[in-house]
């Protein structure tokens, strides 16, 4: 009997005593607890006629976002639920003798609880709460409030099109496992999630939230949606900007001296650097092709351009070493590229210029003013190709950067 007395005293200490009718005594508390243990059955549906709908009001107070794995599409968060309903069976226990008991805290295992479950959990589908929690009851009206904490991992569909300026919307959906909508209805008076206790995440900022309820297959669902916006600074400084710079450096290979023999090593190093960044970015994105991040398309094109520049570099090196005669058409083309049309062979005197202007000389042609192209060798051909490819690769890199990265920045703003 001693342990029962101790248990009664411990439960009595959980009661609050505001009363306008008199002081609350231990005798009243013991009587109510005895009545609760004897005449209340937590396994009975909380309706007097055991049929009809029990409205269960819920609210979610978000505490923190522990992590968001966009590769596997899993959101982990810590939150506090506020669940309340009316238990008619509990209300029927109330008599005027218990008028001094305005509210009380009792262990959750002693009261009927709605089987609220995280529907889209990637872990086990089990009811929230555990035996360490208590519920607050108002005996006079049978009102019950239950505030369990949840640490949950839920699935989330990821759209990484605008990575690293992407925004994700994830849902945390609850349902009353085992009851139909006609028996129990989950609803909320809130339109957004309570953020009064929220601590910001270092990688993701909370852009917004909303609350909605729905019905599927005759069951009630309550969904809390969070909109997450990635903090892009780290990815910009460590991924995007280096890719742009390396792309521009790729074109500089055509300005390196041929005789140093470092061109091939330089361009292969650039190619391997792009491959490294492609692997690094891919490890931070979901492995899906629809949709695929724009930055992946951009980086893939940069890899192809680096491959093309490697092939072109080897081709131009072979041009430099050729000793055969340069075709005439190629000489003219190289002369144009290298601006070989320069001064005439000799400087004409004023008398000669005046002679060419005389009427009787009009039918004659002026002397050739074009520089000769006979001295153009394949070394000059290689130099001309270097100029063309340098300008071409720089322009292509800039155009690709604008086409792919401007939409990213626009989405981020």
VOGU-3710 file (C-alpha; in Angstrom, 3 decimals, decimal comma):
1> xxxxxxxxxx> 0,000/0,000/0,000  2,944/2,297/0,589  3,880/2,419/-3,089  0,280/3,263/-4,029  0,300/6,191/-1,626  3,556/7,450/-3,066  2,167/7,117/-6,604  -0,960/9,061/-5,623  1,113/11,838/-4,070  3,313/12,078/-7,181
11> xxxxxxxxxx> 0,294/12,379/-9,446  -1,308/14,868/-7,111  1,781/17,050/-7,391  1,103/17,360/-11,122  -2,250/19,049/-10,575  -2,675/22,795/-10,672  -4,974/24,367/-8,153  -6,566/27,605/-9,349  -10,057/27,523/-7,886  -12,771/29,936/-6,959
21> xxxxxxxxxx> -14,687/27,523/-4,767  -12,145/26,486/-2,165  -8,817/24,890/-1,445  -7,932/21,658/-3,218  -7,294/18,824/-0,770  -5,414/15,566/-1,190  -8,640/13,707/-0,453  -10,272/15,237/-3,537  -7,252/14,401/-5,678  -7,151/10,802/-4,470
31> xxxxxxxxxx> -10,847/10,426/-5,100  -10,558/11,740/-8,652  -7,522/9,586/-9,441  -9,254/6,524/-8,069  -12,303/7,309/-10,152  -10,087/7,822/-13,205  -8,307/4,504/-12,699  -11,500/2,596/-11,969  -14,149/4,053/-14,246  -12,149/5,306/-17,224
41> xxxxxxxxxx> -10,909/2,934/-19,915  -8,301/4,305/-22,308  -9,178/1,650/-24,886  -12,697/3,007/-25,409  -13,321/5,490/-28,230  -13,797/8,972/-26,674  -17,457/9,311/-27,675  -20,294/8,537/-25,304  -22,274/6,700/-27,983  -19,081/5,157/-29,436
51> xxxxxxxxxx> -19,882/6,549/-32,850  -19,522/9,912/-34,519  -16,487/11,929/-35,426  -13,808/13,111/-32,996  -12,210/16,357/-34,250  -8,493/16,409/-33,417  -6,832/19,806/-33,694  -3,097/19,867/-34,442  -0,388/22,470/-34,699  3,304/22,105/-35,447
61> xxxxxxxxxx> 6,020/24,175/-33,794  9,241/23,796/-35,768  12,417/23,794/-33,667  15,220/23,062/-36,138  16,142/21,503/-39,465  18,809/18,949/-38,614  19,656/18,188/-42,209  18,416/17,909/-45,758  20,000/15,230/-47,925  19,041/16,311/-51,428
71> xxxxxxxxxx> 20,783/13,291/-52,977  18,462/10,793/-51,263  15,615/13,280/-50,776  15,357/13,027/-46,975  14,477/15,927/-44,666  15,270/15,575/-40,962  13,712/18,001/-38,523  12,894/18,489/-34,855  9,453/19,799/-33,942  6,837/19,947/-31,240
81> xxxxxxxxxx> 3,232/18,939/-31,875  0,261/20,514/-30,151  -2,655/18,078/-30,270  -6,001/18,654/-28,554  -9,426/16,998/-28,554  -12,430/16,408/-26,308  -12,978/13,093/-24,532  -16,643/12,656/-23,613  -15,865/9,641/-21,441  -13,478/11,743/-19,373
91> xxxxxxxxxx> -16,033/14,511/-19,099  -18,650/12,087/-17,713  -16,353/11,329/-14,770  -16,584/14,917/-13,626  -18,917/15,611/-10,694  -19,424/18,677/-8,494  -17,210/16,969/-5,925  -14,250/17,637/-8,252  -15,077/21,287/-8,845  -11,789/22,379/-7,250
101> xxxxxxxxxx> -9,802/20,437/-9,884  -9,617/22,844/-12,810  -6,868/21,064/-14,749  -4,351/18,271/-14,307  -1,327/16,578/-15,848  -1,488/12,802/-16,115  0,765/10,283/-17,902  -0,184/9,818/-21,533  -0,445/6,059/-21,045  -3,483/6,568/-18,788
111> xxxxxxxxxx> -5,578/8,401/-21,401  -6,971/7,513/-24,810  -4,744/9,090/-27,462  -5,314/9,609/-31,172  -2,859/7,395/-33,118  -1,157/10,304/-34,899  1,545/8,988/-37,248  3,998/10,603/-39,669  2,625/9,246/-42,931  5,604/10,014/-45,216
121> xxxxxxxxxx> 8,310/8,922/-42,785  11,244/7,029/-44,281  11,674/5,203/-40,988  9,161/3,129/-39,048  5,494/4,132/-39,161  4,724/4,414/-35,478  2,623/6,651/-33,302  4,238/9,852/-32,035  5,047/10,290/-28,354  6,221/7,861/-25,674
131> xxxxxxxxxx> 5,499/6,984/-22,064  7,576/9,882/-20,721  5,042/12,463/-21,943  2,041/13,761/-20,027  -1,269/15,149/-21,185  -3,059/18,158/-19,746  -6,746/17,608/-19,044  -9,622/19,888/-18,093  -11,955/17,445/-16,284  -15,006/19,709/-16,365
141> xxxxxxxxxx> -15,228/19,747/-20,169  -13,152/16,661/-21,028  -10,662/18,744/-23,013  -7,202/17,186/-23,462  -3,975/18,708/-24,736  -1,013/16,539/-25,729  2,346/18,079/-26,691  4,755/15,373/-27,887  8,103/16,113/-29,503  9,086/14,553/-32,813
151> xxxxxxxxxx> 12,426/13,936/-34,507  11,450/12,707/-37,918  12,918/11,920/-41,320  10,504/12,404/-44,188  10,790/11,897/-47,925  10,972/14,965/-50,148  10,949/15,317/-53,929  13,973/17,421/-54,947  14,084/19,746/-57,966  17,726/20,802/-58,371
161> xxxxxxxxxx> 17,305/22,566/-61,728  18,640/25,871/-60,412  21,316/24,482/-58,099  22,894/26,203/-56,136  20,066/28,783/-56,197  17,384/26,122/-55,807  14,325/26,243/-53,594  12,717/23,078/-52,256  9,276/22,441/-50,792  8,961/19,484/-48,431
171> xxxxxxxxxx> 5,890/18,081/-46,690  5,455/16,506/-43,268  2,157/14,636/-43,451  0,286/13,220/-40,456  -2,614/10,791/-40,405  -4,734/9,080/-37,747  -3,560/5,533/-38,310  -6,388/2,992/-38,079  -9,350/5,410/-38,021  -11,461/6,552/-40,935
181> xxxxxxxxxx> -12,334/10,169/-41,580  -15,878/9,571/-40,339  -14,423/8,549/-36,968  -11,602/11,058/-36,596  -10,749/14,247/-38,447  -7,374/15,973/-38,283  -7,509/19,737/-38,726  -5,575/22,860/-37,812  -6,513/26,443/-37,127  -3,071/27,579/-38,244
191> xxxxxxxxxx> -2,308/28,608/-41,811  1,470/28,556/-41,271  3,884/26,662/-39,040  4,784/28,152/-35,658  8,404/29,382/-35,853  8,722/30,983/-32,422  11,325/28,377/-31,348  12,955/27,886/-34,757  16,758/27,912/-35,104  18,119/28,677/-38,579
201> xxxxxxxxxx> 20,045/26,037/-40,500  23,509/26,927/-41,837  22,877/25,600/-45,342  19,134/26,112/-45,755  16,974/29,095/-44,856  13,239/28,805/-44,291  11,466/30,809/-47,000  7,887/30,023/-45,959  5,386/27,442/-44,733  1,750/26,466/-45,026
211> xxxxxxxxxx> -0,740/24,052/-43,467  -3,364/22,067/-45,367  -5,645/19,116/-44,726  -6,960/16,550/-47,163  -8,781/13,246/-47,417  -7,512/10,178/-49,267  -9,102/6,758/-49,315  -11,501/7,694/-46,540  -8,710/8,781/-44,164  -7,858/12,230/-42,864
221> xxxxxxxxxx> -4,444/13,785/-43,549  -2,866/16,971/-42,249  0,165/18,326/-44,111  2,706/20,875/-42,919  4,770/22,216/-45,835  8,096/24,029/-45,518  9,796/25,976/-48,316  13,582/25,819/-48,087  16,032/28,084/-49,892  19,659/27,059/-50,245
231> xxxxxxxxxx> 22,412/29,382/-49,043  24,507/29,544/-52,265  27,627/31,397/-51,093  29,769/28,326/-50,383  28,889/26,692/-53,701  29,536/29,916/-55,622  32,989/30,431/-54,133  34,087/26,798/-54,222  32,393/25,427/-57,345  30,844/27,887/-59,780
241> xxxxxxxxxx> 33,504/30,615/-59,867  36,432/28,152/-60,188  34,657/26,482/-63,120  34,310/29,834/-64,914  37,955/30,736/-64,309  39,261/27,339/-65,404  37,135/27,599/-68,548  38,800/30,906/-69,411  42,234/29,489/-68,609  41,614/26,682/-71,087
251> xxxxxxxxxx> 41,748/29,169/-73,956  45,089/30,529/-72,770  46,810/27,307/-73,820  47,035/28,730/-77,353  49,131/31,653/-76,102  51,788/29,434/-74,560  55,131/29,190/-76,426  55,271/26,090/-78,577  58,931/25,378/-77,908  58,386/24,976/-74,139
261> xxxxxxxxxx> 56,549/21,681/-74,660  54,058/22,392/-71,838  50,898/22,843/-73,862  49,661/19,256/-73,698  50,365/18,938/-69,976  48,573/22,236/-69,302  45,420/21,355/-71,232  45,195/17,826/-69,800  45,443/19,299/-66,293  42,526/21,615/-67,114
271> xxxxxxxxxx> 40,513/18,668/-68,443  41,098/16,639/-65,272  40,123/19,657/-63,163  36,763/19,863/-64,937  36,244/16,138/-64,400  36,961/16,612/-60,685  34,413/19,438/-60,360  31,829/17,411/-62,280  32,225/14,554/-59,799  32,103/16,964/-56,856
281> xxxxxxxxxx> 28,879/18,622/-58,003  27,260/15,296/-58,896  27,832/14,062/-55,345  25,689/16,960/-54,065  22,774/16,398/-56,434  20,089/13,718/-56,778  20,958/11,085/-59,367  18,098/11,827/-61,717  17,910/13,022/-65,293  14,520/14,711/-65,056
291> xxxxxxxxxx> 15,029/17,416/-64,112  18,806/17,770/-64,197  20,617/20,789/-62,797  21,617/23,485/-65,282  25,053/23,618/-63,708  25,560/19,958/-64,657  24,782/20,766/-68,296  27,160/23,717/-68,076  29,968/21,698/-66,547  29,465/18,866/-69,042
301> xxxxxxxxxx> 29,829/21,326/-71,916  32,970/22,688/-70,264  34,377/19,157/-70,179  33,589/18,717/-73,878  35,218/22,070/-74,683  38,279/21,059/-72,705  38,406/17,795/-74,666  38,087/19,712/-77,934  40,852/22,121/-76,922  43,092/19,143/-76,140
311> xxxxxxxxxx> 42,553/17,738/-79,634  43,072/21,148/-81,253  46,246/21,735/-79,226  47,772/18,476/-80,465  46,704/19,344/-84,028  48,350/22,788/-83,941  51,558/21,326/-82,520  51,789/19,058/-85,560  51,220/22,041/-87,854  54,224/23,857/-86,390
321> xxxxxxxxxx> 56,598/21,039/-87,360  55,503/20,591/-90,987  58,196/21,427/-93,554  56,253/21,106/-96,804  55,125/23,992/-98,989  52,088/25,911/-97,737  49,232/25,998/-100,283  48,615/29,397/-101,836  45,046/29,679/-100,549  46,266/28,941/-97,042
331> xxxxxxxxxx> 48,984/31,584/-97,389  46,372/34,185/-98,292  44,169/33,125/-95,365  47,079/33,254/-92,947  48,097/36,650/-94,312  44,628/37,973/-93,578  44,621/36,542/-90,065  48,077/37,871/-89,270  47,328/41,222/-90,955  50,155/40,685/-93,474
341> xxxxxxxxxx> 48,710/43,236/-95,866  50,903/46,068/-94,794  53,076/48,700/-96,480  54,064/48,693/-100,204  57,459/47,437/-101,263  58,863/50,950/-101,577  57,820/54,416/-100,610  56,621/56,382/-103,646  57,924/59,932/-104,096  55,693/62,914/-104,635
351> xxxxxxxxxx> 56,685/63,022/-108,309  55,764/59,391/-108,784  52,449/59,890/-107,055  51,769/62,918/-109,241  52,706/60,895/-112,310  50,198/58,226/-111,466  47,626/60,954/-111,108  48,368/62,394/-114,608  45,579/61,959/-117,176  47,779/60,111/-119,632
361> xxxxxxxxxx> 48,636/57,503/-117,013  45,091/56,709/-115,959  45,031/53,444/-117,828  48,050/52,124/-115,972  47,784/50,274/-112,699  49,616/51,382/-109,552  52,447/49,223/-108,343  51,616/46,229/-106,146  51,132/47,369/-102,572  50,561/43,983/-101,041
371> xxxxxxxxxx> 53,306/42,350/-99,047  54,493/39,076/-100,495  53,109/35,800/-99,042  55,921/33,620/-100,276  57,665/33,727/-96,907  54,687/32,296/-94,987  55,619/28,949/-93,444  53,693/26,377/-91,457  55,048/27,965/-88,301  53,133/31,110/-89,196
381> xxxxxxxxxx> 50,143/28,929/-90,079  50,285/27,460/-86,561  50,524/30,958/-85,097  47,445/32,039/-87,052  45,512/28,989/-85,877  46,504/29,732/-82,274  45,021/33,216/-82,589  41,792/31,875/-84,105  41,355/29,111/-81,528  42,236/31,391/-78,611
391> xxxxxxxxxx> 39,535/33,883/-79,574  37,043/31,107/-80,390  37,419/29,194/-77,117  37,306/32,364/-75,008  34,100/33,493/-76,747  32,481/30,054/-76,480  33,306/29,875/-72,766  31,846/33,323/-72,144  28,693/32,557/-74,144  28,133/29,256/-72,305
401> xxxxxxxxxx> 28,666/30,957/-68,952  26,085/33,620/-69,777  23,535/31,170/-71,221  23,649/28,772/-68,264  24,563/30,927/-65,264  22,373/33,989/-65,838  19,152/31,923/-65,420  20,597/30,552/-62,170  21,259/34,033/-60,805  17,832/35,224/-61,995
411> xxx> 16,128/32,388/-60,145  18,170/33,178/-57,025  17,110/36,814/-57,060
//
